[in-house]
Amino acid sequence: MSAIDLITGLLIGIGALFFLAGTIGLLRFPDLHSRIHALTKADNLGLGFIVLGLLLQAESVSVAIKIVLIWLLALAAGATSGYLIGNHALESADDD
């Protein structure tokens, strides 16, 4: 096992811990906005660490670019969906 393999495992493990922290935040925080905040921030950071670990194992530059593009798409989708859910919840609360 090389040093690159160890660093990859460490980065993926750190990413998994951030995913776990986001899940705990989703289950433990009291209101919707706190849950969304914890989930989107922790998941984006966790995915970033996992992507860094995967980039070290990429066989070519084209594979690395595809991984980064998928990561950017997931970042945009997570932020957008979190905003839309939070905005809808806020508008629904104003209607009551």
Number of C-alpha atoms within 10 A of each C-alpha: 5 7 8 12 13 12 14 21 15 15 21 21 16 19 24 19 16 23 21 16 17 24 16 14 18 19 11 11 14 10 9 14 17 14 20 22 19 18 24 22 17 22 24 22 19 24 20 22 22 22 21 19 23 19 19 14 14 14 10 9 10 10 14 18 13 13 17 17 12 13 17 14 11 16 18 13 13 18 15 13 13 19 16 12 14 18 13 12 14 13 11 10 9 8 7 5
